[in-house]
């Protein structure tokens, strides 16, 4: 049995406290009581396998380790091994990012595989997504002929991205400590940093200790001269930057570009103090700092001295995101996905806050020049900056607003492309489920769907007229195009991921179907020939999709009658859940058992890409010749069950269909009921299939079209 991050966190929490109630873990980790109980069983199974003390429970239900057991766990050679740990996608991608960002030259795919220990197909999928993440941070991952891959971009951008990953990961040092025995992710993160030092293992560890001593002594001197105490968060943030800076300089990676605001930073008291003790770092860490490196330390300090790095600037980030959203709306150009703009504004606002609080004015005024060049944009930014001024409790002068306007102007130059993205939709089961996905994507996003294909056709497909690929299954051989795996019915996270690819949402609008138009006409006019009227309207504005919908559609209640719904308290595992849901369709004459087996096989092959949203999964198979008629089954599991990839599911829906069209309309209605009618909340206390059916029918009557 494997261990994941949540298991490790729970184990650490119980070790460091005398006792913990399960309810406290439920609240801390925002999960369910059943899931915590499952995790505790998993942890104890693992500890027992390793012949170690297990978690005990008091009569009141408190979880604890005895004092001797705790000492044994802390002092023994016990360690959660990498091979027993399941890295989440986010953890795995952070490790890959740190590895490639720390590389000073080219690297090969094999070197990443050796360091991170993932499969080739998984890494290829990650590389595709990480290229987009790097791009949003002003960096590129490029192929160098006969040498390998290389991250290209400014040294400042590379350091900032690494620093943000360290902050998000909560890493406080590069050295090992007791917590690393259980915290597998941080242990691996630290190891990547240590491997970036040159020399033997002992020499690397000595270099790290030497660096730690130099930084701590340096910061103590600065702290004393500044006559102000660093917050713990700020101290750790600056520590991480200095660790990173020293590592990069030792690997001959220097800040070469001129930093902004140099004249301003060189003339403040903090620069004098920081520079006066720089010999401590140079001598004890055995490095030489350029003027740009010293200015950068001042910048990092000034950026964060008045703010909690984790909390205050989260609030500022939200204010600036709101600013970007409002300016985008005013100029009718969406810049909300421009991460470069957001990061530039955060950086600028940190220094602006220092200048304003210390009554320092910029020496070189650019206000008139900017106002003359982009007066409309300057006026909008000046109007919309009020939210930040309110937070700061200070008024920004026109020069500060001019600099902010320049950042928006640069974003407009980067994003001035309003054409529709051309989308290719790929599905493991072919045209049928792709058709449903096309309908949903076309409704909500400003795109052109160029084609719908099954995954086996992708290898030989001409992608010249494709900008982005959306697929309901993982693609093994990645094409040279942006690519995203989403659910057959996209959930909220899928839609956010689509937007991050630069695909813009449509303004909210209702899609009208032919029968609605006919209904209005018939209610208000005398129709002499309905058939000719229908044909005439179709020639004017009906699309191929509408014709398919009208001629083949089965609505939700036709696909999901009352007898296809069942409620159970619990199941042994996800396989049993899918078997029960499939058995409903078999017993009611919709399909044969071989089709149900193909549904379960799809989860084994492709994972839980069929999760619609939290608590819901839609299972479907590819053994269509065993299907007698289209239908859905709905199994509500009151206590829920954990599916692969840590998805906790209560509602298991199974689909069977004979062709590629007849189920599409009903599934679209199901999607709308789940999304718009808060279905899970309404059925959570129901005890019978009849009660669940009434709630589904009630939701359907509200959304039916």
C-alpha positions as CSV (number, residue, x, y, z in Angstrom):
1,X,0.0,0.0,0.0
2,X,1.4,3.4,-1.0
3,X,1.7,6.7,1.0
4,X,0.9,10.2,-0.3
5,X,1.4,13.7,1.0
6,X,-1.8,13.7,3.0
7,X,-0.7,10.5,4.8
8,X,2.7,12.0,5.6
9,X,1.1,15.3,6.9
10,X,-1.3,13.4,9.1
11,X,1.5,11.2,10.5
12,X,3.7,14.3,11.2
13,X,0.8,16.0,12.9
14,X,0.2,13.1,15.3
15,X,3.9,12.7,16.0
16,X,4.5,16.3,16.9
17,X,1.3,16.6,19.1
18,X,0.5,14.6,22.3
19,X,-2.9,13.8,20.9
20,X,-5.2,14.8,18.0
21,X,-8.9,14.3,17.4
22,X,-9.9,13.0,14.0
23,X,-12.3,16.0,13.7
24,X,-9.3,18.3,13.9
25,X,-7.7,16.5,11.0
26,X,-10.9,16.7,9.0
27,X,-11.0,20.5,9.5
28,X,-7.2,21.0,9.0
29,X,-7.1,19.1,5.7
30,X,-10.6,20.0,4.5
31,X,-11.7,16.4,3.9
32,X,-14.2,14.0,5.2
33,X,-14.3,11.9,8.3
34,X,-14.4,8.7,6.2
35,X,-11.4,9.8,4.3
36,X,-9.4,10.5,7.5
37,X,-10.3,7.0,8.8
38,X,-9.2,5.5,5.5
39,X,-5.9,7.4,5.7
40,X,-5.3,6.3,9.3
41,X,-5.8,2.7,8.3
42,X,-3.4,3.2,5.4
43,X,-0.8,4.8,7.7
44,X,-1.0,2.0,10.3
45,X,-0.8,-0.6,7.6
46,X,2.4,1.0,6.4
47,X,3.9,1.4,9.9
48,X,3.0,-2.2,10.7
49,X,4.6,-3.4,7.5
50,X,7.8,-1.5,8.6
51,X,7.6,-3.1,12.1
52,X,7.1,0.3,13.8
53,X,4.6,1.5,16.4
54,X,1.1,2.2,15.0
55,X,-1.2,5.1,15.9
56,X,-3.3,4.4,19.0
57,X,-6.8,5.7,19.9
58,X,-8.0,6.6,23.4
59,X,-11.5,5.9,24.7
60,X,-12.5,9.4,23.7
61,X,-11.3,8.9,20.2
62,X,-8.0,10.8,20.4
63,X,-5.2,9.7,18.2
64,X,-1.7,9.4,19.7
65,X,1.7,7.8,19.9
66,X,3.0,6.8,23.3
67,X,6.1,8.8,24.5
68,X,8.4,5.8,23.9
69,X,6.8,5.2,20.5
70,X,7.3,8.8,19.5
71,X,11.0,8.8,20.6
72,X,11.4,5.5,18.6
73,X,9.9,7.1,15.5
74,X,12.0,10.3,15.8
75,X,15.3,8.6,16.6
76,X,15.2,5.3,14.6
77,X,16.5,4.9,11.1
78,X,12.8,4.8,9.9
79,X,12.2,6.7,6.7
80,X,9.4,6.7,4.2
81,X,11.0,5.4,1.1
82,X,10.6,7.2,-2.3
83,X,9.3,4.0,-3.8
84,X,6.5,3.8,-1.2
85,X,5.4,7.4,-1.9
86,X,2.9,8.7,-4.5
87,X,3.9,12.2,-5.7
88,X,0.9,14.4,-6.6
89,X,1.0,16.0,-10.0
90,X,1.8,19.4,-8.5
91,X,4.6,18.0,-6.4
92,X,6.1,16.1,-9.4
93,X,5.9,19.2,-11.6
94,X,7.6,21.4,-8.9
95,X,10.5,18.9,-8.7
96,X,10.9,18.9,-12.5
97,X,10.8,22.7,-12.6
98,X,13.4,23.1,-9.9
99,X,15.6,20.5,-11.6
100,X,15.5,22.2,-15.0
101,X,15.7,25.8,-13.7
102,X,18.8,25.0,-11.7
103,X,20.6,23.5,-14.7
104,X,23.3,25.9,-16.0
105,X,23.5,24.3,-19.4
106,X,21.5,21.8,-21.5
107,X,19.9,18.7,-20.1
108,X,18.4,15.6,-21.5
109,X,15.0,13.9,-20.9
110,X,17.0,10.9,-19.5
111,X,18.7,13.1,-16.9
112,X,15.3,14.3,-15.6
113,X,14.0,10.7,-15.5
114,X,17.1,9.7,-13.5
115,X,16.7,12.5,-11.0
116,X,12.9,12.5,-10.5
117,X,12.1,8.9,-11.1
118,X,8.9,9.1,-13.3
119,X,7.9,7.3,-16.4
120,X,8.7,8.7,-19.8
121,X,5.1,9.2,-20.8
122,X,4.3,11.0,-17.6
123,X,7.3,13.3,-18.0
124,X,6.4,14.1,-21.6
125,X,2.9,15.1,-20.4
126,X,4.5,17.3,-17.7
127,X,6.9,18.9,-20.1
128,X,4.1,20.0,-22.3
129,X,2.3,21.7,-19.4
130,X,5.5,23.1,-17.9
131,X,6.3,24.9,-21.2
132,X,3.2,26.9,-20.7
133,X,4.0,27.7,-17.1
134,X,7.5,28.7,-18.0
135,X,6.2,31.0,-20.8
136,X,3.9,32.8,-18.3
137,X,7.0,33.6,-16.3
138,X,8.9,35.0,-19.2
139,X,11.0,31.8,-19.8
140,X,11.2,29.3,-22.7
141,X,12.1,25.6,-22.8
142,X,14.0,25.1,-26.1
143,X,15.6,22.3,-28.0
144,X,19.3,22.7,-28.7
145,X,20.4,20.6,-31.7
146,X,22.4,17.5,-30.6
147,X,22.7,18.8,-27.1
148,X,19.3,18.6,-25.4
149,X,16.9,21.0,-23.7
150,X,17.6,24.3,-22.1
151,X,15.7,26.9,-20.2
152,X,16.1,30.3,-21.8
153,X,15.4,33.7,-20.2
154,X,16.8,36.2,-17.8
155,X,18.7,35.1,-14.7
156,X,16.3,37.4,-12.7
157,X,13.2,35.6,-14.0
158,X,14.8,32.2,-13.3
159,X,15.6,33.1,-9.7
160,X,12.1,34.6,-9.1
161,X,10.4,31.5,-10.4
162,X,12.6,29.2,-8.2
163,X,12.0,31.5,-5.2
164,X,8.2,31.3,-5.7
165,X,8.3,27.5,-5.9
166,X,10.3,27.4,-2.6
167,X,7.7,29.7,-1.0
168,X,4.8,27.6,-2.2
169,X,6.5,24.5,-1.0
170,X,7.3,25.9,2.5
171,X,11.0,25.0,2.2
172,X,12.9,26.6,5.1
173,X,16.4,25.2,4.4
174,X,18.4,23.1,2.0
175,X,19.8,21.0,4.8
176,X,18.3,17.8,6.0
177,X,16.4,17.5,9.3
178,X,14.2,15.0,11.3
179,X,11.0,16.0,9.3
180,X,12.6,14.8,6.1
181,X,12.2,11.2,7.2
182,X,8.5,11.6,6.7
183,X,8.2,14.6,4.3
184,X,9.2,12.8,1.1
185,X,8.5,15.7,-1.2
186,X,10.6,18.3,0.7
187,X,13.4,15.7,1.1
188,X,13.5,15.3,-2.7
189,X,13.3,19.0,-3.2
190,X,16.3,19.5,-1.0
191,X,18.2,16.7,-2.7
192,X,17.9,18.5,-6.1
193,X,19.4,21.6,-4.6
194,X,22.3,19.7,-2.9
195,X,23.0,17.9,-6.2
196,X,23.5,21.3,-7.8
197,X,26.6,21.8,-5.7
198,X,29.8,20.5,-7.2
199,X,32.0,17.8,-5.5
200,X,31.4,14.6,-3.6
201,X,28.4,14.1,-1.3
202,X,30.5,15.1,1.7
203,X,31.8,18.2,-0.1
204,X,28.2,19.2,-1.1
205,X,27.0,18.9,2.5
206,X,30.0,21.0,3.7
207,X,29.3,23.6,1.1
208,X,25.7,23.8,2.3
209,X,26.7,24.2,5.9
210,X,29.3,26.8,4.9
211,X,26.6,28.7,3.1
212,X,24.1,28.5,6.0
213,X,26.7,29.9,8.5
214,X,27.7,32.8,6.2
215,X,24.0,33.8,5.6
216,X,23.0,33.7,9.2
217,X,26.0,35.8,10.3
218,X,25.4,38.3,7.5
219,X,21.7,38.7,8.4
220,X,22.4,39.0,12.1
221,X,24.7,42.0,11.3
222,X,22.1,43.6,9.0
223,X,19.3,43.0,11.5
224,X,21.3,44.8,14.2
225,X,22.2,47.8,12.0
226,X,18.7,48.2,10.7
227,X,17.5,48.4,14.3
228,X,14.4,46.4,13.4
229,X,13.6,42.7,13.9
230,X,12.9,40.6,10.8
231,X,9.6,38.6,10.9
232,X,10.1,34.9,10.7
233,X,8.5,34.8,7.3
234,X,10.7,37.6,5.9
235,X,13.8,36.0,7.4
236,X,13.1,32.7,5.7
237,X,12.3,34.4,2.4
238,X,15.6,36.4,2.4
239,X,17.5,33.2,3.6
240,X,16.1,31.3,0.6
241,X,17.0,34.1,-1.8
242,X,20.6,34.3,-0.5
243,X,21.0,30.5,-0.6
244,X,19.8,30.5,-4.2
245,X,22.0,33.5,-5.1
246,X,25.2,31.9,-3.7
247,X,24.4,28.6,-5.5
248,X,23.9,30.3,-8.8
249,X,27.0,32.4,-8.5
250,X,29.1,29.4,-7.6
251,X,27.7,27.8,-10.8
252,X,28.8,31.0,-12.7
253,X,25.2,32.2,-13.3
254,X,25.2,36.0,-12.6
255,X,22.6,38.8,-12.9
256,X,23.7,40.5,-16.1
257,X,20.7,42.6,-17.0
258,X,20.3,46.0,-15.5
259,X,17.7,46.1,-12.7
260,X,14.9,48.6,-12.5
261,X,15.1,51.5,-10.0
262,X,18.9,51.2,-9.5
263,X,19.3,54.9,-8.8
264,X,16.5,54.8,-6.3
265,X,17.8,51.7,-4.5
266,X,21.4,52.9,-4.4
267,X,20.4,56.0,-2.5
268,X,18.4,54.6,0.4
269,X,19.8,53.7,3.9
270,X,19.1,50.0,3.4
271,X,21.5,49.8,0.5
272,X,24.3,51.3,2.6
273,X,23.8,48.8,5.4
274,X,23.4,45.8,3.2
275,X,26.5,46.7,1.2
276,X,28.6,47.4,4.3
277,X,28.5,43.8,5.5
278,X,28.7,42.1,2.1
279,X,32.3,41.0,2.8
280,X,30.8,38.4,5.3
281,X,29.1,36.7,2.4
282,X,32.0,37.1,0.0
283,X,34.6,35.7,2.4
284,X,32.7,33.0,4.2
285,X,30.7,31.7,1.1
286,X,33.8,32.2,-1.1
287,X,32.0,34.2,-3.8
288,X,32.3,37.7,-5.4
289,X,29.2,39.9,-5.7
290,X,28.7,42.3,-8.6
291,X,26.9,45.6,-8.0
292,X,23.8,44.1,-9.6
293,X,23.8,41.3,-7.1
294,X,24.0,43.7,-4.2
295,X,21.2,45.8,-5.6
296,X,19.1,42.7,-6.0
297,X,19.5,41.9,-2.3
298,X,18.4,45.4,-1.4
299,X,15.4,45.0,-3.8
300,X,14.4,41.6,-2.2
301,X,14.6,43.2,1.3
302,X,12.7,46.4,0.3
303,X,10.0,44.4,-1.6
304,X,9.0,42.4,1.5
305,X,10.1,44.3,4.7
306,X,6.7,45.9,5.3
307,X,4.7,42.8,4.4
308,X,4.1,39.2,5.4
309,X,5.4,37.4,2.4
310,X,2.6,34.8,2.6
311,X,-0.4,36.8,3.7
312,X,-0.3,40.6,3.0
313,X,0.9,40.1,-0.6
314,X,-1.7,37.5,-1.2
315,X,-4.2,40.3,-0.6
316,X,-2.2,42.7,-2.8
317,X,-2.2,40.0,-5.5
318,X,-6.0,39.8,-5.4
319,X,-6.2,43.6,-5.6
320,X,-3.9,43.7,-8.6
321,X,-5.8,40.8,-10.3
322,X,-9.0,42.9,-9.8
323,X,-7.2,45.9,-11.3
324,X,-6.1,43.9,-14.4
325,X,-9.7,42.5,-14.7
326,X,-11.2,46.0,-14.6
327,X,-8.7,47.6,-17.1
328,X,-9.2,44.6,-19.4
329,X,-12.9,45.2,-19.3
330,X,-12.5,48.9,-20.0
331,X,-10.3,48.5,-23.0
332,X,-12.1,45.3,-24.2
333,X,-8.8,43.3,-24.3
334,X,-8.4,40.4,-21.9
335,X,-5.1,40.5,-20.0
336,X,-6.3,38.4,-17.0
337,X,-4.2,35.5,-18.1
338,X,-1.0,37.5,-18.5
339,X,1.1,36.2,-15.6
340,X,4.1,38.4,-16.7
341,X,1.9,41.5,-16.2
342,X,0.7,40.3,-12.8
343,X,4.3,39.6,-11.6
344,X,5.6,42.9,-12.9
345,X,2.8,44.8,-11.2
346,X,3.5,43.0,-7.9
347,X,7.2,43.8,-8.1
348,X,6.5,47.4,-9.0
349,X,3.9,47.9,-6.2
350,X,6.3,46.6,-3.5
351,X,8.9,49.2,-4.4
352,X,6.2,51.9,-4.9
353,X,4.8,51.1,-1.4
354,X,8.3,51.8,0.1
355,X,8.7,55.0,-1.8
356,X,5.3,56.3,-0.8
357,X,5.6,55.4,2.9
358,X,9.0,57.1,3.0
359,X,7.9,60.1,0.9
360,X,10.5,59.3,-1.9
361,X,9.8,60.6,-5.3
362,X,11.1,59.2,-8.6
363,X,13.9,61.4,-9.9
364,X,13.2,60.9,-13.6
365,X,9.6,61.9,-14.2
366,X,7.9,60.1,-17.1
367,X,4.3,61.1,-16.4
368,X,3.9,63.7,-19.3
369,X,5.6,61.4,-21.8
370,X,3.3,58.4,-20.9
371,X,0.1,60.6,-20.8
372,X,0.9,62.0,-24.2
373,X,1.6,58.6,-25.8
374,X,-1.3,56.6,-24.3
375,X,-3.8,59.1,-22.8
376,X,-6.8,56.8,-22.8
377,X,-5.0,53.9,-21.1
378,X,-3.4,56.3,-18.6
379,X,-6.8,57.7,-17.7
380,X,-8.3,54.2,-17.2
381,X,-5.4,53.0,-15.0
382,X,-5.6,56.3,-12.9
383,X,-9.3,55.7,-12.4
384,X,-9.0,52.0,-11.6
385,X,-6.0,52.2,-9.2
386,X,-8.3,53.3,-6.3
387,X,-8.4,49.8,-4.9
388,X,-4.7,49.7,-4.3
389,X,-4.6,53.2,-2.9
390,X,-7.3,52.3,-0.4
391,X,-5.3,49.3,0.7
392,X,-2.2,51.4,1.0
393,X,-4.1,54.3,2.6
394,X,-2.0,56.6,0.4
395,X,-2.5,58.4,-2.9
396,X,-0.2,57.3,-5.8
397,X,1.4,60.2,-7.6
398,X,1.2,60.5,-11.4
399,X,4.7,59.1,-12.0
400,X,3.9,55.9,-10.2
401,X,0.6,55.6,-12.2
402,X,2.6,56.2,-15.4
403,X,4.9,53.3,-14.6
404,X,1.9,51.1,-14.0
405,X,0.4,52.2,-17.3
406,X,3.6,51.2,-19.1
407,X,3.2,47.6,-17.7
408,X,-0.3,47.5,-19.1
409,X,0.9,48.8,-22.5
410,X,3.6,46.1,-22.6
411,X,0.9,43.5,-21.9
412,X,-1.3,44.9,-24.7
413,X,1.6,44.5,-27.1
414,X,2.1,40.9,-26.0
415,X,-1.6,40.0,-26.2
416,X,-3.0,41.9,-29.2
417,X,-4.4,38.9,-30.9
418,X,-8.1,38.6,-30.8
419,X,-8.6,35.7,-33.2
420,X,-10.3,32.5,-32.2
421,X,-8.1,29.6,-31.1
422,X,-8.4,26.6,-33.4
423,X,-9.2,23.5,-31.2
424,X,-8.8,19.8,-32.1
425,X,-10.9,17.6,-29.8
426,X,-9.5,14.0,-29.1
427,X,-11.4,11.3,-27.3
428,X,-10.5,7.7,-26.4
429,X,-13.9,6.4,-27.5
430,X,-14.1,8.4,-30.7
431,X,-16.7,10.8,-32.1
432,X,-19.5,10.3,-29.6
433,X,-18.1,11.6,-26.4
434,X,-16.1,14.2,-28.4
435,X,-19.4,15.5,-29.7
436,X,-20.6,16.3,-26.2
437,X,-17.4,18.0,-25.3
438,X,-17.6,20.1,-28.5
439,X,-21.0,21.2,-27.5
440,X,-19.9,22.4,-24.1
441,X,-16.7,24.0,-25.2
442,X,-18.5,25.8,-28.1
443,X,-21.1,27.1,-25.7
444,X,-18.7,28.6,-23.2
445,X,-15.5,29.6,-25.1
446,X,-14.6,31.7,-28.0
447,X,-13.1,29.0,-30.2
448,X,-13.2,27.3,-33.6
449,X,-13.5,23.5,-33.3
450,X,-11.6,22.3,-36.3
451,X,-12.2,18.6,-35.9
452,X,-13.2,15.7,-33.6
453,X,-11.1,12.5,-33.8
454,X,-10.4,9.3,-31.7
455,X,-7.0,9.1,-30.1
456,X,-5.7,6.5,-32.5
457,X,-5.9,8.9,-35.4
458,X,-3.9,11.6,-33.8
459,X,-0.4,10.2,-34.7
460,X,-1.0,10.7,-38.4
461,X,-3.3,13.8,-38.2
462,X,-2.2,17.0,-39.9
463,X,-2.0,19.7,-37.1
464,X,-1.1,22.6,-39.3
465,X,-4.6,24.2,-38.7
466,X,-4.6,23.4,-35.0
467,X,-3.6,25.8,-32.2
468,X,-4.5,23.7,-29.1
469,X,-5.5,20.0,-28.5
470,X,-8.2,19.2,-25.9
471,X,-8.3,15.5,-25.1
472,X,-10.4,13.3,-22.7
473,X,-7.6,10.7,-22.5
474,X,-3.9,11.0,-21.9
475,X,-1.9,11.1,-25.1
476,X,1.2,8.9,-25.0
477,X,3.1,10.4,-28.0
478,X,2.8,14.1,-27.5
479,X,2.3,16.3,-30.6
480,X,4.1,19.6,-31.0
481,X,1.1,21.6,-29.9
482,X,-0.3,22.9,-26.6
483,X,-2.2,20.0,-25.1
484,X,-4.6,19.7,-22.2
485,X,-6.4,16.6,-20.7
486,X,-9.9,17.4,-19.5
487,X,-13.0,15.5,-18.5
488,X,-15.7,14.5,-21.0
489,X,-17.9,17.0,-19.2
490,X,-15.4,19.7,-18.2
491,X,-15.4,20.6,-14.5
492,X,-14.6,24.0,-13.0
493,X,-10.8,23.2,-12.8
494,X,-10.9,22.0,-16.4
495,X,-12.4,25.4,-17.4
496,X,-9.8,27.3,-15.5
497,X,-7.0,25.3,-17.2
498,X,-8.5,26.0,-20.6
499,X,-8.5,29.7,-19.8
500,X,-4.9,29.5,-18.8
501,X,-4.1,28.4,-22.4
502,X,-5.3,31.8,-23.5
503,X,-8.7,30.6,-24.6
504,X,-11.3,33.3,-23.8
505,X,-14.7,32.7,-22.4
506,X,-17.8,33.9,-24.2
507,X,-20.1,36.4,-22.6
508,X,-22.9,34.5,-20.9
509,X,-25.6,33.9,-23.5
510,X,-28.4,31.3,-24.0
511,X,-28.2,29.0,-26.9
512,X,-31.5,28.6,-28.7
513,X,-32.7,25.3,-30.3
514,X,-34.9,25.0,-33.3
515,X,-37.9,23.7,-31.3
516,X,-37.8,26.8,-29.1
517,X,-38.0,29.1,-32.1
518,X,-40.9,27.0,-33.6
519,X,-42.7,27.1,-30.2
520,X,-42.6,30.9,-30.1
521,X,-43.8,31.2,-33.7
522,X,-46.7,28.8,-33.2
523,X,-47.8,30.6,-30.1
524,X,-48.0,33.9,-31.8
525,X,-48.9,33.0,-35.5
526,X,-51.0,30.7,-37.6
527,X,-48.7,28.2,-39.2
528,X,-50.0,26.7,-42.4
529,X,-47.1,24.3,-43.0
530,X,-44.9,23.3,-40.1
531,X,-42.5,21.2,-42.2
532,X,-41.8,23.9,-44.7
533,X,-41.3,26.5,-41.9
534,X,-38.8,24.2,-40.1
535,X,-36.9,23.6,-43.3
536,X,-36.8,27.3,-44.1
537,X,-35.5,28.2,-40.7
538,X,-32.8,25.5,-40.8
539,X,-31.5,27.0,-44.1
540,X,-31.2,30.4,-42.4
541,X,-29.5,29.6,-39.1
542,X,-29.5,25.9,-38.1
543,X,-26.1,24.3,-37.7
544,X,-25.2,20.7,-38.2
545,X,-25.1,20.3,-34.5
546,X,-28.7,21.5,-34.1
547,X,-29.9,19.1,-36.7
548,X,-28.2,16.2,-35.0
549,X,-29.7,17.3,-31.6
550,X,-33.2,17.5,-33.1
551,X,-33.2,14.2,-34.8
552,X,-31.4,12.0,-32.4
553,X,-31.8,13.5,-29.0
554,X,-32.9,11.7,-25.8
555,X,-33.4,13.9,-22.8
556,X,-32.0,13.2,-19.4
557,X,-35.1,11.6,-18.0
558,X,-35.4,9.2,-21.0
559,X,-31.8,8.1,-20.4
560,X,-32.1,8.0,-16.6
561,X,-35.5,6.6,-15.5
562,X,-36.3,6.1,-11.8
563,X,-35.5,2.4,-11.8
564,X,-31.9,3.2,-12.9
565,X,-31.1,5.0,-9.6
566,X,-29.8,3.3,-6.5
567,X,-28.6,4.4,-3.0
568,X,-26.2,2.4,-0.8
569,X,-24.4,3.3,2.4
570,X,-21.0,2.1,1.4
571,X,-18.9,-0.1,-0.9
572,X,-15.6,-2.0,-0.5
573,X,-13.7,-0.1,-3.2
574,X,-14.2,1.8,-6.5
575,X,-14.3,-1.4,-8.5
576,X,-17.3,-2.6,-6.6
577,X,-18.9,0.8,-7.0
578,X,-18.6,0.6,-10.8
579,X,-19.8,-3.0,-10.8
580,X,-23.0,-2.0,-8.9
581,X,-23.6,1.0,-11.2
582,X,-23.1,-1.2,-14.3
583,X,-25.2,-4.0,-12.9
584,X,-28.2,-1.7,-12.9
585,X,-27.9,-1.2,-16.7
586,X,-27.4,-5.0,-17.2
587,X,-30.4,-6.0,-15.1
588,X,-32.6,-3.4,-16.8
589,X,-31.8,-4.6,-20.3
590,X,-29.6,-1.8,-21.5
591,X,-26.3,-3.7,-22.1
592,X,-24.4,-6.9,-21.4
593,X,-21.8,-7.5,-18.6
594,X,-18.9,-7.3,-21.1
595,X,-19.6,-3.6,-21.6
596,X,-19.4,-3.0,-17.8
597,X,-16.0,-4.7,-17.7
598,X,-14.8,-2.3,-20.5
599,X,-15.9,0.7,-18.3
600,X,-13.8,-0.5,-15.5
601,X,-10.9,-1.2,-17.9
602,X,-11.1,2.5,-19.0
603,X,-10.2,3.6,-15.4
604,X,-7.3,1.2,-15.3
605,X,-6.0,2.4,-18.6
606,X,-6.6,6.2,-18.5
607,X,-7.2,7.0,-14.8
608,X,-10.1,9.0,-13.5
609,X,-10.3,11.5,-16.4
610,X,-14.1,10.8,-16.3
611,X,-14.5,12.8,-13.0
612,X,-17.1,15.4,-13.8
613,X,-16.6,17.6,-10.7
614,X,-16.1,16.9,-7.0
615,X,-18.1,13.9,-5.9
616,X,-19.2,12.8,-9.5
617,X,-17.7,10.4,-12.0
618,X,-19.1,9.4,-15.4
619,X,-18.1,5.9,-16.5
620,X,-18.3,4.8,-20.1
621,X,-16.8,2.0,-22.1
622,X,-15.9,1.0,-25.7
623,X,-17.6,-2.4,-26.2
624,X,-20.5,-0.8,-28.1
625,X,-21.7,-4.0,-29.8
626,X,-22.8,-5.3,-26.3
627,X,-25.1,-2.2,-25.8
628,X,-28.8,-2.8,-26.6
629,X,-30.0,0.8,-26.0
630,X,-28.8,4.1,-24.6
631,X,-29.1,4.8,-20.9
632,X,-27.6,6.0,-17.7
633,X,-27.4,4.5,-14.2
634,X,-26.9,6.6,-11.1
635,X,-25.4,5.1,-7.9
636,X,-25.3,7.3,-4.8
637,X,-22.8,6.1,-2.1
638,X,-23.6,7.8,1.1
639,X,-20.2,7.3,2.7
640,X,-18.3,7.7,-0.6
641,X,-15.4,5.8,-2.0
642,X,-11.8,6.7,-3.1
643,X,-11.0,6.3,-6.7
644,X,-7.5,6.4,-8.2
645,X,-5.6,9.7,-8.1
646,X,-7.1,10.6,-4.8
647,X,-10.6,11.4,-6.1
648,X,-13.3,10.9,-3.4
649,X,-16.6,10.1,-5.1
650,X,-20.1,9.7,-3.9
651,X,-22.0,9.6,-7.2
652,X,-21.1,7.0,-9.8
653,X,-22.9,7.4,-13.1
654,X,-22.5,4.9,-15.9
655,X,-23.3,5.5,-19.6
656,X,-24.0,3.1,-22.4
657,X,-24.9,4.1,-25.9
658,X,-25.2,2.3,-29.3
659,X,-24.1,5.2,-31.4
660,X,-22.2,8.5,-31.3
661,X,-25.2,10.8,-31.0
662,X,-28.3,9.6,-29.1
663,X,-26.9,10.3,-25.6
664,X,-25.3,13.7,-26.3
665,X,-28.3,15.9,-25.5
666,X,-29.2,14.0,-22.3
667,X,-25.6,14.2,-21.0
668,X,-25.6,17.9,-21.7
669,X,-28.7,18.3,-19.6
670,X,-27.1,16.2,-16.8
671,X,-24.1,18.5,-16.9
672,X,-26.4,21.5,-16.5
673,X,-28.3,19.9,-13.6
674,X,-25.0,19.1,-11.7
675,X,-23.5,22.5,-12.4
676,X,-26.5,24.8,-11.9
677,X,-28.8,23.0,-9.5
678,X,-26.4,22.1,-6.6
679,X,-27.4,18.5,-7.1
680,X,-24.9,16.9,-4.7
681,X,-26.1,19.0,-1.8
682,X,-29.8,18.2,-2.5
683,X,-29.3,14.5,-2.6
684,X,-26.8,14.2,0.2
685,X,-29.5,13.3,2.8
686,X,-31.6,11.1,0.5
687,X,-32.0,7.4,1.3
688,X,-33.7,5.9,-1.7
689,X,-33.6,6.0,-5.5
690,X,-37.0,7.5,-5.7
691,X,-35.9,10.5,-3.6
692,X,-32.8,11.0,-5.7
693,X,-34.9,10.8,-8.9
694,X,-37.2,13.5,-7.7
695,X,-34.3,15.9,-7.1
696,X,-32.8,15.1,-10.5
697,X,-36.2,15.6,-12.2
698,X,-36.7,18.9,-10.3
699,X,-33.4,20.1,-11.5
700,X,-34.1,19.0,-15.0
701,X,-37.4,20.9,-15.1
702,X,-35.5,24.1,-14.2
703,X,-32.8,23.7,-16.9
704,X,-34.6,21.8,-19.7
705,X,-34.5,23.5,-23.1
